[in-house]
Amino acid sequence: MEMSKIAMCNVSSCAYNMENLCHTLGITVGSHAECNTYNHGSRKGGFSDVNGGIGACLASECKFNDQLECRAPNVNIAGHDLHADCNTFEPRR
């Protein structure tokens, strides 16, 4: 199994965001499909040669969640109010 990659992140205020891509090894998606790794700050972190992925997913109501792991081919992260959300979230049917 390969880690689901973050295809795009438009949360430019996040310390791990460089040019609309996530550059931390892996994020945690919380139970409400929010990016729990989001870190507001002008000081940049992460590695420029890394394309971030989903290390863990706690959004058990998402159809892509399989044993707390993300099975989506890739995900998009977007700003919502004062935090970041996984826009790839789809409820289970």
TIZA-555780 format. One record per residue: residue number from 0; residue in one letter; x, y, z of N, C-alpha, C in turn. Coordinates in steps of 0.05 Angstrom, whole numbers, plus 5000, padded with zeros to 4 digits. Example, Ala and Ser with C-alpha at 12.3 -4.5 7.8 and 13.67 -1.06 7.14 Angstrom:
! residues 2
<atom><n>0</n><res>A</res><n_X>5264</n_X><n_Y>4886</n_Y><n_Z>5156</n_Z><ca_X>5246</ca_X><ca_Y>4910</ca_Y><ca_Z>5156</ca_Z><c_X>5264</c_X><c_Y>4934</c_Y><c_Z>5156</c_Z></atom>
<atom><n>1</n><res>S</res><n_X>5257</n_X><n_Y>4955</n_Y><n_Z>5142</n_Z><ca_X>5273</ca_X><ca_Y>4979</ca_Y><ca_Z>5143</ca_Z><c_X>5258</c_X><c_Y>5001</c_Y><c_Z>5157</c_Z></atom>
END
This chain:
! residues 93
<atom><n>0</n><res>M</res><n_X>5017</n_X><n_Y>4976</n_Y><n_Z>5000</n_Z><ca_X>5000</ca_X><ca_Y>5000</ca_Y><ca_Z>5000</ca_Z><c_X>5018</c_X><c_Y>5025</c_Y><c_Z>5000</c_Z></atom>
<atom><n>1</n><res>E</res><n_X>5011</n_X><n_Y>5044</n_Y><n_Z>4983</n_Z><ca_X>5025</ca_X><ca_Y>5069</ca_Y><ca_Z>4982</ca_Z><c_X>5009</c_X><c_Y>5091</c_Y><c_Z>4996</c_Z></atom>
<atom><n>2</n><res>M</res><n_X>5024</n_X><n_Y>5110</n_Y><n_Z>5007</n_Z><ca_X>5011</ca_X><ca_Y>5133</ca_Y><ca_Z>5020</ca_Z><c_X>4997</c_X><c_Y>5150</c_Y><c_Z>5000</c_Z></atom>
<atom><n>3</n><res>S</res><n_X>4972</n_X><n_Y>5158</n_Y><n_Z>5005</n_Z><ca_X>4958</ca_X><ca_Y>5177</ca_Y><ca_Z>4988</ca_Z><c_X>4973</c_X><c_Y>5204</c_Y><c_Z>4988</c_Z></atom>
<atom><n>4</n><res>K</res><n_X>4977</n_X><n_Y>5214</n_Y><n_Z>4964</n_Z><ca_X>4992</ca_X><ca_Y>5240</ca_Y><ca_Z>4962</ca_Z><c_X>4973</c_X><c_Y>5263</c_Y><c_Z>4962</c_Z></atom>
<atom><n>5</n><res>I</res><n_X>4983</n_X><n_Y>5286</n_Y><n_Z>4971</n_Z><ca_X>4968</ca_X><ca_Y>5311</ca_Y><ca_Z>4970</ca_Z><c_X>4974</c_X><c_Y>5324</c_Y><c_Z>4943</c_Z></atom>
<atom><n>6</n><res>A</res><n_X>4954</n_X><n_Y>5325</n_Y><n_Z>4926</n_Z><ca_X>4957</ca_X><ca_Y>5336</ca_Y><ca_Z>4899</ca_Z><c_X>4958</c_X><c_Y>5366</c_Y><c_Z>4899</c_Z></atom>
<atom><n>7</n><res>M</res><n_X>4944</n_X><n_Y>5379</n_Y><n_Z>4918</n_Z><ca_X>4943</ca_X><ca_Y>5408</ca_Y><ca_Z>4919</ca_Z><c_X>4934</c_X><c_Y>5417</c_Y><c_Z>4947</c_Z></atom>
<atom><n>8</n><res>C</res><n_X>4946</n_X><n_Y>5439</n_Y><n_Z>4956</n_Z><ca_X>4938</ca_X><ca_Y>5451</ca_Y><ca_Z>4981</ca_Z><c_X>4938</c_X><c_Y>5481</c_Y><c_Z>4977</c_Z></atom>
<atom><n>9</n><res>N</res><n_X>4915</n_X><n_Y>5494</n_Y><n_Z>4980</n_Z><ca_X>4914</ca_X><ca_Y>5523</ca_Y><ca_Z>4975</ca_Z><c_X>4916</c_X><c_Y>5540</c_Y><c_Z>5000</c_Z></atom>
<atom><n>10</n><res>V</res><n_X>4924</n_X><n_Y>5527</n_Y><n_Z>5023</n_Z><ca_X>4926</ca_X><ca_Y>5541</ca_Y><ca_Z>5048</ca_Z><c_X>4954</c_X><c_Y>5554</c_Y><c_Z>5050</c_Z></atom>
<atom><n>11</n><res>S</res><n_X>4958</n_X><n_Y>5576</n_Y><n_Z>5037</n_Z><ca_X>4985</ca_X><ca_Y>5589</ca_Y><ca_Z>5036</ca_Z><c_X>4995</c_X><c_Y>5598</c_Y><c_Z>5063</c_Z></atom>
<atom><n>12</n><res>S</res><n_X>4978</n_X><n_Y>5601</n_Y><n_Z>5083</n_Z><ca_X>4987</ca_X><ca_Y>5610</ca_Y><ca_Z>5109</ca_Z><c_X>4999</c_X><c_Y>5587</c_Y><c_Z>5125</c_Z></atom>
<atom><n>13</n><res>C</res><n_X>4997</n_X><n_Y>5562</n_Y><n_Z>5115</n_Z><ca_X>5009</ca_X><ca_Y>5539</ca_Y><ca_Z>5130</ca_Z><c_X>5039</c_X><c_Y>5539</c_Y><c_Z>5126</c_Z></atom>
<atom><n>14</n><res>A</res><n_X>5053</n_X><n_Y>5533</n_Y><n_Z>5147</n_Z><ca_X>5082</ca_X><ca_Y>5532</ca_Y><ca_Z>5147</ca_Z><c_X>5093</c_X><c_Y>5511</c_Y><c_Z>5127</c_Z></atom>
<atom><n>15</n><res>Y</res><n_X>5077</n_X><n_Y>5490</n_Y><n_Z>5121</n_Z><ca_X>5086</ca_X><ca_Y>5469</ca_Y><ca_Z>5104</ca_Z><c_X>5079</c_X><c_Y>5473</c_Y><c_Z>5074</c_Z></atom>
<atom><n>16</n><res>N</res><n_X>5065</n_X><n_Y>5495</n_Y><n_Z>5069</n_Z><ca_X>5056</ca_X><ca_Y>5501</ca_Y><ca_Z>5041</ca_Z><c_X>5077</c_X><c_Y>5517</c_Y><c_Z>5027</c_Z></atom>
<atom><n>17</n><res>M</res><n_X>5086</n_X><n_Y>5507</n_Y><n_Z>5004</n_Z><ca_X>5103</ca_X><ca_Y>5521</ca_Y><ca_Z>4985</ca_Z><c_X>5092</c_X><c_Y>5517</c_Y><c_Z>4957</c_Z></atom>
<atom><n>18</n><res>E</res><n_X>5084</n_X><n_Y>5540</n_Y><n_Z>4945</n_Z><ca_X>5073</ca_X><ca_Y>5539</ca_Y><ca_Z>4918</ca_Z><c_X>5050</c_X><c_Y>5520</c_Y><c_Z>4915</c_Z></atom>
<atom><n>19</n><res>N</res><n_X>5031</n_X><n_Y>5522</n_Y><n_Z>4934</n_Z><ca_X>5006</ca_X><ca_Y>5506</ca_Y><ca_Z>4934</ca_Z><c_X>5011</c_X><c_Y>5476</c_Y><c_Z>4936</c_Z></atom>
<atom><n>20</n><res>L</res><n_X>5033</n_X><n_Y>5468</n_Y><n_Z>4947</n_Z><ca_X>5038</ca_X><ca_Y>5439</ca_Y><ca_Z>4952</ca_Z><c_X>5046</c_X><c_Y>5436</c_Y><c_Z>4981</c_Z></atom>
<atom><n>21</n><res>C</res><n_X>5040</n_X><n_Y>5413</n_Y><n_Z>4992</n_Z><ca_X>5048</ca_X><ca_Y>5407</ca_Y><ca_Z>5020</ca_Z><c_X>5075</c_X><c_Y>5393</c_Y><c_Z>5020</c_Z></atom>
<atom><n>22</n><res>H</res><n_X>5093</n_X><n_Y>5403</n_Y><n_Z>5037</n_Z><ca_X>5120</ca_X><ca_Y>5393</ca_Y><ca_Z>5037</ca_Z><c_X>5128</c_X><c_Y>5381</c_Y><c_Z>5064</c_Z></atom>
<atom><n>23</n><res>T</res><n_X>5109</n_X><n_Y>5369</n_Y><n_Z>5078</n_Z><ca_X>5116</ca_X><ca_Y>5353</ca_Y><ca_Z>5102</ca_Z><c_X>5113</c_X><c_Y>5323</c_Y><c_Z>5094</c_Z></atom>
<atom><n>24</n><res>L</res><n_X>5126</n_X><n_Y>5306</n_Y><n_Z>5107</n_Z><ca_X>5125</ca_X><ca_Y>5277</ca_Y><ca_Z>5100</ca_Z><c_X>5097</c_X><c_Y>5266</c_Y><c_Z>5100</c_Z></atom>
<atom><n>25</n><res>G</res><n_X>5082</n_X><n_Y>5273</n_Y><n_Z>5121</n_Z><ca_X>5054</ca_X><ca_Y>5263</ca_Y><ca_Z>5123</ca_Z><c_X>5038</c_X><c_Y>5280</c_Y><c_Z>5141</c_Z></atom>
<atom><n>26</n><res>I</res><n_X>5012</n_X><n_Y>5283</n_Y><n_Z>5134</n_Z><ca_X>4994</ca_X><ca_Y>5298</ca_Y><ca_Z>5152</ca_Z><c_X>4975</c_X><c_Y>5278</c_Y><c_Z>5165</c_Z></atom>
<atom><n>27</n><res>T</res><n_X>4962</n_X><n_Y>5288</n_Y><n_Z>5186</n_Z><ca_X>4940</ca_X><ca_Y>5273</ca_Y><ca_Z>5198</ca_Z><c_X>4914</c_X><c_Y>5287</c_Y><c_Z>5192</c_Z></atom>
<atom><n>28</n><res>V</res><n_X>4895</n_X><n_Y>5273</n_Y><n_Z>5181</n_Z><ca_X>4868</ca_X><ca_Y>5284</ca_Y><ca_Z>5176</ca_Z><c_X>4851</c_X><c_Y>5276</c_Y><c_Z>5200</c_Z></atom>
<atom><n>29</n><res>G</res><n_X>4839</n_X><n_Y>5296</n_Y><n_Z>5212</n_Z><ca_X>4824</ca_X><ca_Y>5292</ca_Y><ca_Z>5237</ca_Z><c_X>4796</c_X><c_Y>5281</c_Y><c_Z>5232</c_Z></atom>
<atom><n>30</n><res>S</res><n_X>4781</n_X><n_Y>5276</n_Y><n_Z>5253</n_Z><ca_X>4755</ca_X><ca_Y>5263</ca_Y><ca_Z>5252</ca_Z><c_X>4734</c_X><c_Y>5279</c_Y><c_Z>5236</c_Z></atom>
<atom><n>31</n><res>H</res><n_X>4738</n_X><n_Y>5305</n_Y><n_Z>5234</n_Z><ca_X>4720</ca_X><ca_Y>5322</ca_Y><ca_Z>5218</ca_Z><c_X>4732</c_X><c_Y>5330</c_Y><c_Z>5191</c_Z></atom>
<atom><n>32</n><res>A</res><n_X>4750</n_X><n_Y>5313</n_Y><n_Z>5182</n_Z><ca_X>4764</ca_X><ca_Y>5317</ca_Y><ca_Z>5156</ca_Z><c_X>4781</c_X><c_Y>5342</c_Y><c_Z>5155</c_Z></atom>
<atom><n>33</n><res>E</res><n_X>4790</n_X><n_Y>5351</n_Y><n_Z>5178</n_Z><ca_X>4808</ca_X><ca_Y>5375</ca_Y><ca_Z>5179</ca_Z><c_X>4837</c_X><c_Y>5366</c_Y><c_Z>5179</c_Z></atom>
<atom><n>34</n><res>C</res><n_X>4854</n_X><n_Y>5383</n_Y><n_Z>5169</n_Z><ca_X>4883</ca_X><ca_Y>5377</ca_Y><ca_Z>5170</ca_Z><c_X>4893</c_X><c_Y>5384</c_Y><c_Z>5197</c_Z></atom>
<atom><n>35</n><res>N</res><n_X>4899</n_X><n_Y>5363</n_Y><n_Z>5213</n_Z><ca_X>4909</ca_X><ca_Y>5368</ca_Y><ca_Z>5240</ca_Z><c_X>4938</c_X><c_Y>5376</c_Y><c_Z>5241</c_Z></atom>
<atom><n>36</n><res>T</res><n_X>4951</n_X><n_Y>5375</n_Y><n_Z>5218</n_Z><ca_X>4980</ca_X><ca_Y>5383</ca_Y><ca_Z>5216</ca_Z><c_X>4983</c_X><c_Y>5412</c_Y><c_Z>5209</c_Z></atom>
<atom><n>37</n><res>Y</res><n_X>4961</n_X><n_Y>5425</n_Y><n_Z>5201</n_Z><ca_X>4962</ca_X><ca_Y>5453</ca_Y><ca_Z>5194</ca_Z><c_X>4975</c_X><c_Y>5470</c_Y><c_Z>5215</c_Z></atom>
<atom><n>38</n><res>N</res><n_X>4995</n_X><n_Y>5486</n_Y><n_Z>5207</n_Z><ca_X>5010</ca_X><ca_Y>5502</ca_Y><ca_Z>5226</ca_Z><c_X>5013</c_X><c_Y>5530</c_Y><c_Z>5214</c_Z></atom>
<atom><n>39</n><res>H</res><n_X>4997</n_X><n_Y>5549</n_Y><n_Z>5225</n_Z><ca_X>4997</ca_X><ca_Y>5576</ca_Y><ca_Z>5215</ca_Z><c_X>5024</c_X><c_Y>5589</c_Y><c_Z>5222</c_Z></atom>
<atom><n>40</n><res>G</res><n_X>5037</n_X><n_Y>5600</n_Y><n_Z>5202</n_Z><ca_X>5062</ca_X><ca_Y>5614</ca_Y><ca_Z>5208</ca_Z><c_X>5076</c_X><c_Y>5623</c_Y><c_Z>5183</c_Z></atom>
<atom><n>41</n><res>S</res><n_X>5091</n_X><n_Y>5644</n_Y><n_Z>5186</n_Z><ca_X>5107</ca_X><ca_Y>5654</ca_Y><ca_Z>5163</ca_Z><c_X>5134</c_X><c_Y>5638</c_Y><c_Z>5161</c_Z></atom>
<atom><n>42</n><res>R</res><n_X>5143</n_X><n_Y>5626</n_Y><n_Z>5183</n_Z><ca_X>5167</ca_X><ca_Y>5610</ca_Y><ca_Z>5181</ca_Z><c_X>5160</c_X><c_Y>5583</c_Y><c_Z>5168</c_Z></atom>
<atom><n>43</n><res>K</res><n_X>5173</n_X><n_Y>5578</n_Y><n_Z>5146</n_Z><ca_X>5167</ca_X><ca_Y>5554</ca_Y><ca_Z>5130</ca_Z><c_X>5182</c_X><c_Y>5530</c_Y><c_Z>5141</c_Z></atom>
<atom><n>44</n><res>G</res><n_X>5168</n_X><n_Y>5507</n_Y><n_Z>5140</n_Z><ca_X>5179</ca_X><ca_Y>5482</ca_Y><ca_Z>5148</ca_Z><c_X>5176</c_X><c_Y>5461</c_Y><c_Z>5126</c_Z></atom>
<atom><n>45</n><res>G</res><n_X>5184</n_X><n_Y>5437</n_Y><n_Z>5131</n_Z><ca_X>5182</ca_X><ca_Y>5416</ca_Y><ca_Z>5111</ca_Z><c_X>5206</c_X><c_Y>5416</c_Y><c_Z>5093</c_Z></atom>
<atom><n>46</n><res>F</res><n_X>5204</n_X><n_Y>5399</n_Y><n_Z>5073</n_Z><ca_X>5226</ca_X><ca_Y>5395</ca_Y><ca_Z>5055</ca_Z><c_X>5217</c_X><c_Y>5400</c_Y><c_Z>5026</c_Z></atom>
<atom><n>47</n><res>S</res><n_X>5231</n_X><n_Y>5417</n_Y><n_Z>5012</n_Z><ca_X>5223</ca_X><ca_Y>5425</ca_Y><ca_Z>4985</ca_Z><c_X>5221</c_X><c_Y>5402</c_Y><c_Z>4965</c_Z></atom>
<atom><n>48</n><res>D</res><n_X>5236</n_X><n_Y>5380</n_Y><n_Z>4970</n_Z><ca_X>5236</ca_X><ca_Y>5358</ca_Y><ca_Z>4952</ca_Z><c_X>5216</c_X><c_Y>5336</c_Y><c_Z>4959</c_Z></atom>
<atom><n>49</n><res>V</res><n_X>5199</n_X><n_Y>5342</n_Y><n_Z>4979</n_Z><ca_X>5179</ca_X><ca_Y>5323</ca_Y><ca_Z>4989</ca_Z><c_X>5151</c_X><c_Y>5332</c_Y><c_Z>4980</c_Z></atom>
<atom><n>50</n><res>N</res><n_X>5135</n_X><n_Y>5313</n_Y><n_Z>4969</n_Z><ca_X>5107</ca_X><ca_Y>5318</ca_Y><ca_Z>4963</ca_Z><c_X>5092</c_X><c_Y>5304</c_Y><c_Z>4985</c_Z></atom>
<atom><n>51</n><res>G</res><n_X>5078</n_X><n_Y>5319</n_Y><n_Z>5002</n_Z><ca_X>5065</ca_X><ca_Y>5308</ca_Y><ca_Z>5026</ca_Z><c_X>5044</c_X><c_Y>5287</c_Y><c_Z>5020</c_Z></atom>
<atom><n>52</n><res>G</res><n_X>5039</n_X><n_Y>5271</n_Y><n_Z>5040</n_Z><ca_X>5019</ca_X><ca_Y>5250</ca_Y><ca_Z>5038</ca_Z><c_X>5002</c_X><c_Y>5249</c_Y><c_Z>5063</c_Z></atom>
<atom><n>53</n><res>I</res><n_X>4983</n_X><n_Y>5230</n_Y><n_Z>5063</n_Z><ca_X>4966</ca_X><ca_Y>5227</ca_Y><ca_Z>5086</ca_Z><c_X>4977</c_X><c_Y>5204</c_Y><c_Z>5104</c_Z></atom>
<atom><n>54</n><res>G</res><n_X>4988</n_X><n_Y>5212</n_Y><n_Z>5127</n_Z><ca_X>4999</ca_X><ca_Y>5192</ca_Y><ca_Z>5145</ca_Z><c_X>4978</c_X><c_Y>5177</c_Y><c_Z>5160</c_Z></atom>
<atom><n>55</n><res>A</res><n_X>4956</n_X><n_Y>5190</n_Y><n_Z>5167</n_Z><ca_X>4934</ca_X><ca_Y>5178</ca_Y><ca_Z>5182</ca_Z><c_X>4909</c_X><c_Y>5193</c_Y><c_Z>5176</c_Z></atom>
<atom><n>56</n><res>C</res><n_X>4887</n_X><n_Y>5179</n_Y><n_Z>5176</n_Z><ca_X>4861</ca_X><ca_Y>5192</ca_Y><ca_Z>5172</ca_Z><c_X>4842</c_X><c_Y>5182</c_Y><c_Z>5193</c_Z></atom>
<atom><n>57</n><res>L</res><n_X>4832</n_X><n_Y>5201</n_Y><n_Z>5209</n_Z><ca_X>4813</ca_X><ca_Y>5194</ca_Y><ca_Z>5231</ca_Z><c_X>4784</c_X><c_Y>5199</c_Y><c_Z>5223</c_Z></atom>
<atom><n>58</n><res>A</res><n_X>4780</n_X><n_Y>5208</n_Y><n_Z>5198</n_Z><ca_X>4753</ca_X><ca_Y>5214</ca_Y><ca_Z>5188</ca_Z><c_X>4739</c_X><c_Y>5188</c_Y><c_Z>5181</c_Z></atom>
<atom><n>59</n><res>S</res><n_X>4729</n_X><n_Y>5174</n_Y><n_Z>5201</n_Z><ca_X>4717</ca_X><ca_Y>5147</ca_Y><ca_Z>5197</ca_Z><c_X>4693</c_X><c_Y>5147</c_Y><c_Z>5179</c_Z></atom>
<atom><n>60</n><res>E</res><n_X>4680</n_X><n_Y>5170</n_Y><n_Z>5176</n_Z><ca_X>4656</ca_X><ca_Y>5172</ca_Y><ca_Z>5159</ca_Z><c_X>4663</c_X><c_Y>5176</c_Y><c_Z>5129</c_Z></atom>
<atom><n>61</n><res>C</res><n_X>4688</n_X><n_Y>5177</n_Y><n_Z>5122</n_Z><ca_X>4696</ca_X><ca_Y>5181</ca_Y><ca_Z>5094</ca_Z><c_X>4698</c_X><c_Y>5154</c_Y><c_Z>5080</c_Z></atom>
<atom><n>62</n><res>K</res><n_X>4688</n_X><n_Y>5154</n_Y><n_Z>5055</n_Z><ca_X>4688</ca_X><ca_Y>5129</ca_Y><ca_Z>5040</ca_Z><c_X>4717</c_X><c_Y>5119</c_Y><c_Z>5033</c_Z></atom>
<atom><n>63</n><res>F</res><n_X>4736</n_X><n_Y>5137</n_Y><n_Z>5034</n_Z><ca_X>4764</ca_X><ca_Y>5130</ca_Y><ca_Z>5028</ca_Z><c_X>4779</c_X><c_Y>5119</c_Y><c_Z>5052</c_Z></atom>
<atom><n>64</n><res>N</res><n_X>4767</n_X><n_Y>5121</n_Y><n_Z>5076</n_Z><ca_X>4780</ca_X><ca_Y>5112</ca_Y><ca_Z>5101</ca_Z><c_X>4778</c_X><c_Y>5082</c_Y><c_Z>5103</c_Z></atom>
<atom><n>65</n><res>D</res><n_X>4801</n_X><n_Y>5070</n_Y><n_Z>5106</n_Z><ca_X>4803</ca_X><ca_Y>5041</ca_Y><ca_Z>5110</ca_Z><c_X>4822</c_X><c_Y>5035</c_Y><c_Z>5133</c_Z></atom>
<atom><n>66</n><res>Q</res><n_X>4811</n_X><n_Y>5029</n_Y><n_Z>5156</n_Z><ca_X>4827</ca_X><ca_Y>5023</ca_Y><ca_Z>5180</ca_Z><c_X>4845</c_X><c_Y>5047</c_Y><c_Z>5187</c_Z></atom>
<atom><n>67</n><res>L</res><n_X>4834</n_X><n_Y>5071</n_Y><n_Z>5186</n_Z><ca_X>4847</ca_X><ca_Y>5096</ca_Y><ca_Z>5193</ca_Z><c_X>4869</c_X><c_Y>5104</c_Y><c_Z>5173</c_Z></atom>
<atom><n>68</n><res>E</res><n_X>4868</n_X><n_Y>5092</n_Y><n_Z>5150</n_Z><ca_X>4887</ca_X><ca_Y>5099</ca_Y><ca_Z>5128</ca_Z><c_X>4871</c_X><c_Y>5110</c_Y><c_Z>5104</c_Z></atom>
<atom><n>69</n><res>C</res><n_X>4882</n_X><n_Y>5128</n_Y><n_Z>5089</n_Z><ca_X>4869</ca_X><ca_Y>5139</ca_Y><ca_Z>5066</ca_Z><c_X>4874</c_X><c_Y>5122</c_Y><c_Z>5041</c_Z></atom>
<atom><n>70</n><res>R</res><n_X>4853</n_X><n_Y>5115</n_Y><n_Z>5027</n_Z><ca_X>4855</ca_X><ca_Y>5099</ca_Y><ca_Z>5003</ca_Z><c_X>4849</c_X><c_Y>5116</c_Y><c_Z>4978</c_Z></atom>
<atom><n>71</n><res>A</res><n_X>4846</n_X><n_Y>5142</n_Y><n_Z>4980</n_Z><ca_X>4841</ca_X><ca_Y>5159</ca_Y><ca_Z>4957</ca_Z><c_X>4867</c_X><c_Y>5160</c_Y><c_Z>4940</c_Z></atom>
<atom><n>72</n><res>P</res><n_X>4865</n_X><n_Y>5161</n_Y><n_Z>4914</n_Z><ca_X>4889</ca_X><ca_Y>5162</ca_Y><ca_Z>4897</ca_Z><c_X>4906</c_X><c_Y>5186</c_Y><c_Z>4904</c_Z></atom>
<atom><n>73</n><res>N</res><n_X>4893</n_X><n_Y>5209</n_Y><n_Z>4909</n_Z><ca_X>4907</ca_X><ca_Y>5233</ca_Y><ca_Z>4918</ca_Z><c_X>4885</c_X><c_Y>5251</c_Y><c_Z>4931</c_Z></atom>
<atom><n>74</n><res>V</res><n_X>4894</n_X><n_Y>5271</n_Y><n_Z>4946</n_Z><ca_X>4875</ca_X><ca_Y>5288</ca_Y><ca_Z>4959</ca_Z><c_X>4881</c_X><c_Y>5318</c_Y><c_Z>4955</c_Z></atom>
<atom><n>75</n><res>N</res><n_X>4861</n_X><n_Y>5334</n_Y><n_Z>4959</n_Z><ca_X>4864</ca_X><ca_Y>5363</ca_Y><ca_Z>4958</ca_Z><c_X>4857</c_X><c_Y>5374</c_Y><c_Z>4985</c_Z></atom>
<atom><n>76</n><res>I</res><n_X>4874</n_X><n_Y>5393</n_Y><n_Z>4994</n_Z><ca_X>4870</ca_X><ca_Y>5406</ca_Y><ca_Z>5020</ca_Z><c_X>4863</c_X><c_Y>5435</c_Y><c_Z>5014</c_Z></atom>
<atom><n>77</n><res>A</res><n_X>4843</n_X><n_Y>5446</n_Y><n_Z>5027</n_Z><ca_X>4835</ca_X><ca_Y>5474</ca_Y><ca_Z>5022</ca_Z><c_X>4828</c_X><c_Y>5487</c_Y><c_Z>5048</c_Z></atom>
<atom><n>78</n><res>G</res><n_X>4831</n_X><n_Y>5514</n_Y><n_Z>5048</n_Z><ca_X>4824</ca_X><ca_Y>5530</ca_Y><ca_Z>5072</ca_Z><c_X>4794</c_X><c_Y>5531</c_Y><c_Z>5076</c_Z></atom>
<atom><n>79</n><res>H</res><n_X>4787</n_X><n_Y>5530</n_Y><n_Z>5102</n_Z><ca_X>4759</ca_X><ca_Y>5532</ca_Y><ca_Z>5110</ca_Z><c_X>4759</c_X><c_Y>5547</c_Y><c_Z>5137</c_Z></atom>
<atom><n>80</n><res>D</res><n_X>4747</n_X><n_Y>5571</n_Y><n_Z>5137</n_Z><ca_X>4748</ca_X><ca_Y>5588</ca_Y><ca_Z>5161</ca_Z><c_X>4778</c_X><c_Y>5592</c_Y><c_Z>5169</c_Z></atom>
<atom><n>81</n><res>L</res><n_X>4785</n_X><n_Y>5585</n_Y><n_Z>5193</n_Z><ca_X>4812</ca_X><ca_Y>5589</ca_Y><ca_Z>5203</ca_Z><c_X>4828</c_X><c_Y>5563</c_Y><c_Z>5204</c_Z></atom>
<atom><n>82</n><res>H</res><n_X>4820</n_X><n_Y>5543</n_Y><n_Z>5189</n_Z><ca_X>4834</ca_X><ca_Y>5517</ca_Y><ca_Z>5189</ca_Z><c_X>4835</c_X><c_Y>5506</c_Y><c_Z>5160</c_Z></atom>
<atom><n>83</n><res>A</res><n_X>4846</n_X><n_Y>5483</n_Y><n_Z>5157</n_Z><ca_X>4848</ca_X><ca_Y>5469</ca_Y><ca_Z>5131</ca_Z><c_X>4832</c_X><c_Y>5444</c_Y><c_Z>5132</c_Z></atom>
<atom><n>84</n><res>D</res><n_X>4818</n_X><n_Y>5438</n_Y><n_Z>5110</n_Z><ca_X>4802</ca_X><ca_Y>5414</ca_Y><ca_Z>5108</ca_Z><c_X>4811</c_X><c_Y>5396</c_Y><c_Z>5085</c_Z></atom>
<atom><n>85</n><res>C</res><n_X>4805</n_X><n_Y>5370</n_Y><n_Z>5087</n_Z><ca_X>4809</ca_X><ca_Y>5352</ca_Y><ca_Z>5064</ca_Z><c_X>4785</c_X><c_Y>5354</c_Y><c_Z>5046</c_Z></atom>
<atom><n>86</n><res>N</res><n_X>4788</n_X><n_Y>5366</n_Y><n_Z>5023</n_Z><ca_X>4766</ca_X><ca_Y>5369</ca_Y><ca_Z>5004</ca_Z><c_X>4760</c_X><c_Y>5344</c_Y><c_Z>4989</c_Z></atom>
<atom><n>87</n><res>T</res><n_X>4775</n_X><n_Y>5323</n_Y><n_Z>4992</n_Z><ca_X>4770</ca_X><ca_Y>5298</ca_Y><ca_Z>4979</ca_Z><c_X>4750</c_X><c_Y>5281</c_Y><c_Z>4995</c_Z></atom>
<atom><n>88</n><res>F</res><n_X>4745</n_X><n_Y>5289</n_Y><n_Z>5020</n_Z><ca_X>4726</ca_X><ca_Y>5274</ca_Y><ca_Z>5037</ca_Z><c_X>4699</c_X><c_Y>5270</c_Y><c_Z>5022</c_Z></atom>
<atom><n>89</n><res>E</res><n_X>4690</n_X><n_Y>5244</n_Y><n_Z>5023</n_Z><ca_X>4664</ca_X><ca_Y>5237</ca_Y><ca_Z>5013</ca_Z><c_X>4651</c_X><c_Y>5219</c_Y><c_Z>5033</c_Z></atom>
<atom><n>90</n><res>P</res><n_X>4626</n_X><n_Y>5225</n_Y><n_Z>5042</n_Z><ca_X>4614</ca_X><ca_Y>5208</ca_Y><ca_Z>5062</ca_Z><c_X>4608</c_X><c_Y>5180</c_Y><c_Z>5052</c_Z></atom>
<atom><n>91</n><res>R</res><n_X>4609</n_X><n_Y>5161</n_Y><n_Z>5070</n_Z><ca_X>4602</ca_X><ca_Y>5134</ca_Y><ca_Z>5063</ca_Z><c_X>4572</c_X><c_Y>5133</c_Y><c_Z>5056</c_Z></atom>
<atom><n>92</n><res>R</res><n_X>4565</n_X><n_Y>5115</n_Y><n_Z>5039</n_Z><ca_X>4536</ca_X><ca_Y>5111</ca_Y><ca_Z>5032</ca_Z><c_X>4524</c_X><c_Y>5089</c_Y><c_Z>5048</c_Z></atom>
END
